[in-house]
Amino acid sequence: MSVDEEFREFVDEIFKTILDWHPTLGTFLGLHEYDPYMDDFSRDQVLREIRQVEKWLEELMRFDLRELNHMNRVDWEILRRDFEIELFMNRDLKLWERVNNLGEIVMSAIYLLFVKDFAPFEQRLSSIISRLAYTEKIARDLKERCTRPVKTWSKIASEVTSGTIGFLKLIEHTARSMKVSEDILDKYMSVEERSINVLVDFKKYLDEEIIPEAPDDWAIGRENLIKLLRLRGIKESLDEILAMAERVKAETIKEIEKIGNELYPGLSIREILDKVREEYPKTPEEVLEAYRKAIHEAREVLRKTGLVPLPEDEDLKVIRTPKPFIPLLPQAGYMSPGKFEKQVGIYFVTAEPDRLKAHYYAMIKNVSFHEAYPGHHTQLVWANKHPSIVRVIGAMGAIEFVEGWAHYVEELMVLKGYGDRKVRLAQLEDQLLRAHRVILDIKMQCGEMTYDEAVEYMKRELGLPEPVIKGELNWYIQKPGYPLSYLYGKIKIKQIKEKIKKKLGARFDEAKFHKAILEEGTIYLDILERILIEKLVGDADDHEF
């Protein structure tokens, strides 16, 4: 057996073990033999996984990189980083001792089974029943392992629990309307009642026992944030990243003022952006149609120009967000297809009568660039086509690539002329938010800004309503280092592009550059930069680009 074959066997063993640990990942990937099963959230299982990852890392380091082919060398590096990030988060920071999100766990486990129509509804309902049967055990496991709860995280968990109960009722309503067999309906009603009782009791436990006493110490600290970013391949210091954000913030404000003065002379920035928001669909049906139109137009641009290559055999459906999901998706959200299923993405749009103004036309076009074409949908379907499973699930920490790409293509499409000045203003407004995310992410996680100070900062800087601000901050504090990934990733992709463009001069082909990025799958940006220079520049004097 060659070293390459031995490495692939090692990867296959890891993949199988991870699926045994996390059957919900199997559902996400489209491996539906895992649908009836549920992840184990016990303390013992967390410790078991930590020990196994330590062993895998030791075994990984025994491979001689010189004997591996190109794809396996890259996968080796991705796996090493992924293992190191997992050990840092679970063994060192022990964030699992702080999480008590029963409602989110339950909803996430059954969400895909309900939404995706990969099988008849009755068959999917049977798997939902099987997973809901674990609710009581998960509640016990979370109470046992969550020894260092966080006040605000627990408040969020309590709120989501209420939404999960509503979701279970939606499934019941759907089962009745679909006229499933009485036997299946009875089984669902029984497990639904037990699950709701557990969720109600768990919410009471959070509200009365945990939240009043828990400290609100969600910040991981400067040194831990630095280490996390280093593990993700980010070499810049926090001060350098903050300076980048401040520079982009100032440039963005200046550009908004410039375009705003051309369109609406004499208005302030907030008045300019408010003017752009005045043009919006007047009914939920018109909102959905506007998204479908924007997505179709963006896809046609790619099909006709080849600016960003479209993957084969893909599709994207726009559907109205089910009511129980609205707290999770206040505006819109994208769900990617799994690697092993039909490549059909789902684009949820929260088109409620009281939210119509949030879906103004310029924003619809810009967010469709981000989420659909040439953004996440295009990018993640390409990743699914990569032959290595590592490029789909191994690079979970490569968020700078995933979010950076989607943010990069927003600007790309507008500057190429596929959005007018109002769309450019919407894109710049989003860019301004991403710059503030960098500042807030770093300062909050370093303990230099409290939650309440962050609320006041966003009111002052962006003029957002407090519920919107808290919706933003609530996920910032649960995902350290994630909010900064949008702008950082976009800037890095642009820097890589300019570096290669400078080396190739007139031979640089933007479409080939984009294709070269996407066909590598999901990958850390510093590794991607090295690959792109090898692939596109290489011996530039001897090879056609």
C-alpha positions in Angstrom: 0.0 0.0 0.0 1.4 3.4 -1.0 1.6 6.3 1.5 -1.2 8.1 -0.4 -3.5 5.1 -0.1 -2.6 4.8 3.6 -3.5 8.4 4.1 -6.8 8.1 2.4 -7.7 5.1 4.6 -6.8 7.2 7.6 -9.1 10.0 6.3 -11.9 7.5 5.7 -11.6 6.1 9.2 -11.8 9.6 10.7 -14.9 10.4 8.6 -16.7 7.3 9.6 -15.9 7.8 13.3 -17.1 11.5 13.1 -20.4 10.4 11.5 -20.8 7.7 14.3 -20.4 10.5 16.8 -22.5 13.0 15.0 -25.3 11.4 13.0 -26.8 14.9 12.4 -23.7 15.7 10.3 -24.6 12.7 8.2 -28.1 14.2 7.5 -26.5 17.5 6.6 -24.2 15.7 4.1 -27.1 13.8 2.6 -26.2 10.4 4.1 -29.7 9.6 5.2 -29.0 6.2 6.8 -28.0 8.4 9.8 -31.3 10.2 10.0 -32.9 8.2 12.9 -29.9 8.6 15.2 -28.8 11.4 17.5 -25.5 12.9 18.7 -24.3 12.1 22.2 -24.0 15.3 24.3 -22.7 13.7 27.5 -19.6 14.8 29.3 -18.1 11.4 28.8 -18.6 11.6 25.0 -16.9 15.1 24.8 -13.9 13.7 26.7 -13.9 10.6 24.5 -13.8 12.8 21.4 -10.9 14.9 22.8 -8.8 11.8 23.5 -9.5 10.5 20.0 -8.6 13.7 18.3 -5.3 13.8 20.3 -4.6 10.3 18.9 -5.5 11.3 15.4 -3.2 14.3 15.6 -0.3 12.1 16.7 -1.0 9.6 13.9 -1.3 12.5 11.4 2.2 13.8 12.3 3.8 10.4 11.4 3.0 10.8 7.7 6.0 12.0 5.6 4.7 14.9 3.6 7.3 14.3 0.9 5.6 11.0 0.0 2.1 12.4 -0.3 0.6 13.8 -3.5 -0.5 17.4 -3.8 -4.2 16.9 -2.7 -3.2 14.8 0.2 -0.5 17.2 1.4 -3.2 20.0 1.4 -5.6 17.7 3.2 -2.9 16.8 5.8 -2.5 20.5 6.6 -6.2 21.2 6.8 -6.7 18.2 9.1 -3.8 19.3 11.4 -5.3 22.7 11.8 -8.8 21.4 12.3 -7.6 19.0 15.0 -5.6 21.8 16.7 -8.6 24.2 16.6 -10.9 21.5 18.0 -8.5 20.7 20.9 -8.1 24.4 21.6 -11.8 25.0 21.8 -12.8 21.8 23.6 -9.7 20.7 25.6 -8.2 24.1 26.4 -11.1 26.6 26.5 -13.7 23.9 27.4 -16.5 25.9 25.8 -18.8 22.9 26.0 -18.9 23.4 29.8 -20.6 26.8 29.2 -23.3 25.8 26.6 -26.8 24.8 27.7 -28.7 25.3 24.4 -31.2 22.4 24.5 -33.7 24.2 22.2 -31.1 24.9 19.5 -29.8 21.3 19.7 -33.3 19.8 19.3 -34.3 22.2 16.5 -31.1 21.7 14.6 -31.4 17.9 14.8 -34.8 17.9 13.1 -34.7 21.0 11.0 -33.2 19.5 7.9 -35.5 16.4 8.2 -38.5 18.7 8.1 -37.4 21.2 5.5 -35.6 19.1 2.8 -37.8 16.8 0.7 -35.3 14.1 0.0 -37.9 11.4 1.0 -41.7 11.2 1.6 -42.8 13.3 4.6 -43.9 10.3 6.5 -40.5 8.7 6.3 -38.8 11.9 7.4 -41.3 12.2 10.2 -40.3 8.8 11.5 -36.7 10.0 11.8 -37.9 13.2 13.6 -39.7 10.9 16.1 -36.6 8.9 16.6 -34.5 12.0 17.3 -37.0 13.7 19.5 -36.9 10.6 21.7 -33.5 11.7 22.9 -34.7 15.1 24.2 -34.8 14.0 27.9 -31.4 12.5 27.8 -29.9 15.5 26.2 -31.4 17.8 28.8 -29.8 15.6 31.6 -26.5 15.6 29.8 -26.5 19.4 29.4 -27.3 19.9 33.1 -24.4 17.6 34.1 -21.8 19.0 31.8 -22.6 22.8 31.8 -20.8 23.6 35.0 -19.8 27.2 34.0 -22.9 28.7 32.4 -22.9 32.2 30.9 -25.8 34.6 31.8 -26.4 36.0 28.3 -25.8 32.7 26.5 -28.4 31.1 28.9 -30.9 33.9 28.2 -30.5 33.2 24.4 -30.9 29.5 25.1 -34.1 30.2 27.0 -35.6 32.3 24.2 -34.7 29.7 21.5 -36.4 27.0 23.6 -39.7 28.8 23.1 -39.1 28.8 19.4 -38.4 25.1 19.4 -41.7 24.4 21.0 -43.4 26.4 18.3 -41.5 24.4 15.7 -42.7 21.1 17.1 -46.3 22.4 16.8 -45.6 23.4 13.2 -44.5 19.8 12.5 -47.7 18.5 14.1 -49.8 20.9 12.0 -47.9 19.7 8.8 -48.4 16.0 9.7 -52.1 16.5 10.1 -52.4 18.5 6.8 -50.4 15.8 5.0 -52.7 13.1 6.4 -50.0 10.8 7.6 -51.0 7.4 8.9 -52.7 7.4 12.3 -49.9 5.2 13.7 -47.2 7.6 12.8 -49.3 10.6 13.9 -49.9 9.0 17.3 -46.2 8.3 17.7 -45.3 11.9 16.9 -48.0 13.3 19.2 -46.6 11.2 22.1 -43.0 12.1 21.6 -43.9 15.8 20.9 -45.8 16.0 24.3 -42.8 14.5 26.2 -40.3 16.7 24.4 -42.3 19.9 25.0 -42.6 19.0 28.7 -38.8 18.6 28.9 -38.3 21.8 27.0 -40.7 23.7 29.3 -38.9 22.3 32.4 -35.5 23.1 30.9 -36.6 26.7 30.2 -37.8 27.0 33.8 -34.5 25.6 35.0 -32.6 28.3 32.9 -34.8 31.1 34.0 -35.0 30.4 37.7 -31.8 28.5 38.6 -29.1 29.5 36.0 -29.7 33.0 34.7 -30.1 34.8 38.1 -26.7 33.4 39.4 -24.6 32.9 36.2 -21.8 35.3 35.6 -21.7 37.1 32.2 -18.1 36.2 31.4 -18.4 35.2 27.7 -15.2 36.9 26.5 -12.3 34.5 25.8 -9.6 37.1 26.4 -6.9 38.6 24.2 -4.4 35.8 24.3 -7.0 33.1 23.5 -8.3 35.2 20.6 -4.8 35.7 19.3 -4.2 31.9 19.5 -7.5 31.1 17.8 -6.7 33.4 14.9 -3.2 32.0 14.6 -4.6 28.5 14.4 -6.8 29.6 11.5 -3.7 30.9 9.7 -4.2 34.6 10.4 -0.8 36.1 10.9 -1.7 39.8 11.4 -1.8 41.2 14.9 -5.1 42.3 16.5 -3.9 45.9 16.2 -3.2 45.4 12.5 -6.7 43.9 12.0 -8.3 46.7 13.9 -6.4 49.3 11.8 -7.6 47.6 8.6 -11.2 47.8 9.9 -10.9 51.5 10.8 -9.4 52.2 7.4 -12.2 50.4 5.6 -14.8 52.1 7.8 -13.4 55.6 6.9 -13.2 54.8 3.2 -16.7 53.3 3.2 -18.2 56.4 4.9 -16.5 58.6 2.3 -17.8 56.6 -0.6 -21.4 56.6 0.8 -21.2 60.4 1.1 -19.9 60.7 -2.4 -22.6 58.6 -4.1 -25.2 59.9 -1.7 -24.4 63.5 -2.6 -24.8 62.6 -6.3 -28.2 61.0 -5.7 -29.6 63.0 -2.8 -27.7 66.3 -2.3 -27.5 67.7 1.1 -28.5 64.6 3.1 -26.6 63.0 5.9 -25.4 59.4 5.7 -28.4 58.0 7.6 -30.8 60.1 5.5 -29.1 58.8 2.3 -29.4 55.2 3.3 -33.0 55.8 4.5 -33.9 57.1 1.0 -32.5 53.9 -0.6 -34.8 51.9 1.7 -37.9 53.7 0.6 -38.2 51.5 -2.5 -39.4 48.1 -1.4 -42.1 45.5 -2.4 -45.5 46.1 -0.9 -46.7 42.5 -0.3 -45.0 39.3 0.9 -45.6 37.8 -2.5 -43.8 40.7 -4.2 -40.9 40.2 -1.8 -40.5 36.6 -2.8 -40.8 37.5 -6.5 -38.2 40.2 -6.1 -35.7 37.7 -4.6 -36.4 35.2 -7.4 -35.9 37.9 -10.0 -32.6 39.1 -8.4 -31.3 35.5 -8.2 -32.2 34.7 -11.7 -30.6 37.8 -13.0 -27.4 37.2 -11.1 -27.2 33.6 -12.3 -27.7 34.8 -15.9 -24.8 37.2 -15.6 -22.5 34.3 -14.6 -23.9 32.1 -17.3 -23.4 34.6 -20.0 -20.1 36.2 -18.9 -18.3 33.4 -17.2 -17.0 35.9 -14.6 -17.5 33.3 -11.9 -18.0 29.7 -13.2 -21.3 28.0 -12.4 -21.0 24.5 -11.0 -22.9 21.9 -13.0 -26.3 20.4 -12.0 -27.2 23.0 -9.3 -30.4 24.7 -8.4 -31.6 27.2 -5.8 -35.2 27.4 -4.4 -36.6 30.5 -2.8 -39.2 29.8 -0.1 -40.9 31.8 2.6 -39.4 31.3 6.0 -41.7 29.1 8.3 -42.9 31.2 11.2 -41.1 29.2 13.9 -37.8 30.0 12.1 -38.3 33.7 12.0 -36.4 34.5 15.2 -33.4 32.7 13.7 -33.8 34.2 10.2 -35.1 37.8 10.7 -34.5 38.7 7.1 -33.2 35.8 4.9 -30.8 32.9 5.1 -29.3 30.2 2.8 -29.2 26.4 3.4 -26.6 24.6 1.3 -27.1 21.1 -0.1 -25.2 18.2 1.4 -22.2 16.7 -0.5 -24.0 13.4 -1.1 -27.4 14.7 -2.3 -28.9 16.7 -5.2 -27.2 20.1 -5.4 -30.3 22.1 -4.6 -29.9 25.0 -2.1 -32.7 26.6 -0.2 -33.0 30.4 0.2 -35.3 31.3 3.0 -36.9 34.7 2.9 -38.7 36.1 5.9 -41.5 37.9 4.0 -43.8 39.0 6.8 -46.2 41.9 6.4 -44.5 43.8 9.3 -41.0 43.3 7.7 -41.6 44.4 4.2 -39.4 47.6 4.5 -36.4 45.5 5.4 -36.5 44.0 2.0 -35.8 47.1 -0.1 -34.9 46.4 -3.7 -31.2 47.5 -3.5 -30.6 45.2 -0.5 -32.4 42.3 -2.2 -30.0 42.5 -5.1 -26.9 42.8 -3.0 -27.8 40.0 -0.5 -28.6 37.7 -3.4 -25.1 38.3 -4.7 -23.8 37.3 -1.2 -26.0 34.3 -0.6 -26.7 32.9 -4.0 -24.8 33.9 -7.2 -21.8 34.1 -7.1 -21.8 33.9 -3.3 -22.4 31.0 -0.9 -24.5 28.8 -3.1 -22.1 28.9 -5.9 -19.1 28.5 -3.6 -20.5 25.6 -1.5 -21.8 23.6 -4.4 -18.3 23.8 -5.9 -16.9 22.6 -2.5 -19.2 19.7 -2.6 -17.8 18.6 -6.0 -14.3 18.4 -4.6 -13.2 14.7 -4.4 -11.9 15.1 -0.8 -14.4 15.0 2.1 -11.7 17.0 4.0 -12.5 20.1 1.8 -16.1 19.9 2.9 -16.0 19.1 6.6 -12.3 19.2 7.5 -11.9 22.9 7.1 -14.7 24.0 9.4 -12.4 26.7 10.8 -11.8 28.2 7.4 -14.6 30.8 7.9 -12.5 33.6 6.4 -12.7 31.9 3.1 -16.4 31.1 3.3 -17.6 34.5 4.5 -14.8 36.5 2.8 -15.7 35.1 -0.6 -19.4 36.0 -0.3 -18.4 39.5 0.8 -15.9 39.8 -2.0 -18.4 39.0 -4.7 -20.9 41.5 -3.5 -18.5 44.2 -4.4 -17.3 42.4 -7.5 -20.7 42.3 -9.1 -21.6 45.9 -8.3 -18.3 47.3 -9.6 -18.7 45.2 -12.8 -21.9 47.1 -13.5 -24.5 44.5 -12.4 -25.9 46.8 -9.8 -26.8 50.5 -9.9 -25.6 53.2 -7.4 -28.4 52.3 -5.0 -27.2 48.7 -4.9 -23.7 50.1 -4.4 -25.0 52.0 -1.4 -26.6 48.9 0.0 -23.3 47.0 -0.5 -21.4 49.8 1.2 -23.8 49.8 4.1 -23.2 46.1 4.6 -19.5 46.7 4.3 -19.7 49.3 7.0 -21.4 46.8 9.3 -18.7 44.3 8.6 -16.0 46.8 9.5 -17.8 47.5 12.8 -18.1 43.7 13.4 -14.3 43.5 13.3 -14.0 46.2 15.9 -16.7 44.8 18.1 -15.4 41.2 17.8 -11.9 42.0 18.9 -12.8 44.6 21.6 -15.6 42.5 23.2 -13.6 39.2 23.2 -10.6 41.0 24.6 -12.7 42.4 27.5 -12.2 46.0 26.3 -16.0 46.6 25.6 -19.0 45.3 27.6 -22.2 44.1 26.0 -24.0 47.3 27.1 -21.2 49.4 25.7 -21.4 47.5 22.4 -25.1 48.3 22.3 -24.5 52.0 22.7 -21.6 51.8 20.2 -23.9 50.4 17.5 -26.7 52.9 18.2 -24.2 55.7 17.8 -22.3 54.4 14.8 -25.1 52.7 12.8 -28.3 54.0 14.2 -29.9 50.5 14.4 -32.9 49.7 16.6 -32.0 48.0 19.8 -33.6 44.6 19.0 -31.6 44.4 15.8 -28.4 45.4 17.7 -29.0 42.7 20.3 -29.7 40.1 17.6 -26.2 40.9 16.1 -24.4 41.0 19.4 -26.0 37.8 20.7 -24.2 35.7 18.0 -21.0 37.7 18.2 -20.4 36.8 21.8 -21.1 33.1 21.1 -18.7 32.8 18.1 -15.4 34.5 19.0 -13.4 35.4 15.9 -16.3 34.8 13.5 -17.6 38.3 13.1 -14.3 39.6 11.9 -14.0 36.9 9.2 -16.2 38.7 6.6 -14.1 41.8 6.1 -10.8 40.1 6.9 -11.5 37.4 4.3 -12.6 39.8 1.6 -9.5 41.9 2.1 -7.2 38.9 1.9 -8.9 37.6 -1.3 -8.4 41.0 -2.9 -4.8 41.0 -1.7 -4.1 37.5 -3.2 -5.8 38.6 -6.4 -3.6 41.7 -6.7 -0.4 39.8 -5.9 -1.2 37.3 -8.7 -2.3 40.0 -11.1 1.0 41.9 -10.5 3.0 38.7 -11.3 1.1 37.9 -14.4 0.4 41.3 -15.8 -1.5 41.2 -19.1 -1.9 37.4 -18.8 -4.0 37.7 -15.7 -7.5 36.3 -16.3 -10.1 37.1 -13.6 -12.5 34.3 -14.5 -9.7 31.7 -14.3 -8.7 33.2 -11.0 -12.2 32.7 -9.6 -12.4 29.2 -11.0 -9.1 28.3 -9.4 -10.4 29.5 -6.0 -13.6 27.6 -6.2 -12.3 24.3 -7.4 -10.1 23.9 -4.3 -13.1 23.5 -2.0 -13.3 25.0 1.4 -9.8 25.8 2.5 -7.9 28.2 4.8 -6.9 31.4 3.0 -3.2 31.2 3.6 -3.1 27.7 2.2 -5.2 28.8 -0.7 -2.9 31.7 -1.5 0.1 29.3 -1.8 -1.9 26.9 -4.0 -3.1 29.7 -6.3 0.4 31.1 -6.8 1.7 27.6 -7.6 -1.3 26.9 -9.9 -1.7 30.2 -11.7 1.7 31.7 -11.6 4.0 28.7 -11.2 6.5 28.9 -14.0 4.6 31.8 -15.6 7.1 32.2 -18.4 6.7 28.7 -19.6 3.0 28.0 -19.2 -0.2 29.5 -20.5 -2.3 31.0 -17.6 
